[in-house]
Amino acid sequence: TDLQKMMIEEQKKAVRAGYDMDIIPSDLNVYGSDIKNLLTDLQSRDERMFYVTFTIMNLSKSKEKLDNTIAQISSVCNRNNCALRRLDHQQEQGYMSALPLGVNEIEIKRQLTSSSTAVFMPFTTEELFMSSNTSLYYGLNSLSHNLIMADRKKLKNPNGLILGTPGSGKSFAAKREMANAILVTDDDVIITDPEGEYGSLVKQFNGEVIKISAKSKDYLNPLDINMNYGDGDAPLKDKANFIMSMLELVVGGSGLTAAEKSVIDRCLPKIYKDYFADPKPENMPILSDLYNLLQEQEENVGKKLATEMEIYVTGSLNVFNNRSNVDLNKKLMCFDIKELGNQLKKIGMLVIQDQVWNKV
């Protein structure tokens, strides 16, 4: 190619002049590198080459406003190392080329790859900007650099997932969204914290940090219930379903038998009787109430269940055999499960899920 010929000539000059033949003008090195990259794009990255003419049509109501607009456009072009040329004596051709007719009457073109050409297409960049009082800031669009503002609750799918490599800022992005939600909206924010990294943020916003572990003094009662529990139509039935799920984890193996489920279902209305008659916190049953009632059952399955529950009632894992002593009505709550341990993890996660369900 012409560039290779130019590089060979420069190397010959270097040899004749007695200096290193690798020392050639820097612009030739830059051009050579650019051409190699372009060739790689065309051969292995499915790029295509296009001839492109980029025209800008300015419309203003006065000569002063027109000059001001042109000056602003020129400033933007200069900042991006782009040369802006005025179409002297070609205004008509420029006007026709700028109209959305698919006609180009300007014989000024340059070559661009397909990915570079796509940047100029106004419909290839998807924007997300919702002008709402409850919209939160999520960052900048990587292509257009415009703000991303959204209220996820108004989207078709309000769920979110933060992905990234280690150290890329996933936790920071989550904390920023939580802080914005607390400051901008009336939403409750509930955090499950497996690494113990959100406690300081929650405390700054006067939230409730609930540390759950075998030696914790923060207690969650898995038997907590209110009249709006579940769907609200039959709270005790919904709670019975949860308690059976929890006891299936306690029993392990193949889960509860039909006889065991029947015994549990018989005991639950009895332990909640006092609370439903007088719904005060001190009347809320705890696991030991269910444990004692199971021991009193005539069937052996009741006593067997009580024995399997013993470690969670009177044993070393009895952290859930207490009435709740934390404020579950705070707008911002964090369940710190860093020290939960493998023996309590499944039950602990189930209890947290139930507390959240009870809250919402």
Protein Blocks (a to p, Z undefined) as FASTA:
>chain_A
ZZlmmmmmmmmmmmmnopafklccfklmmmmmmmmmmmmmmmmnopacdddddddddddf
bfklmmmmmmmmmmmmmmnopacdddehilmmmmmmmpcnhpafbfcdcdddfklmmmmp
mklpccdddddfkbccebjcfklopacdddfklpmblcdcddddehilmmmmmmmmmmmm
mmmmmcdcddddfkopmmmmmmmnopacddddfkbcbdcdfkbccfkgcjllammlmmmm
mmmmmmmmmngmnbjafklmmmmmmmmmmmmmmmmmmccfklpccfklmmmmmmmpmbfk
lmmmmmmmmmmmmmmklmmmcccfbdfkbfbdcddfklnojmlmmmmmmmmmmmmmmmZZ
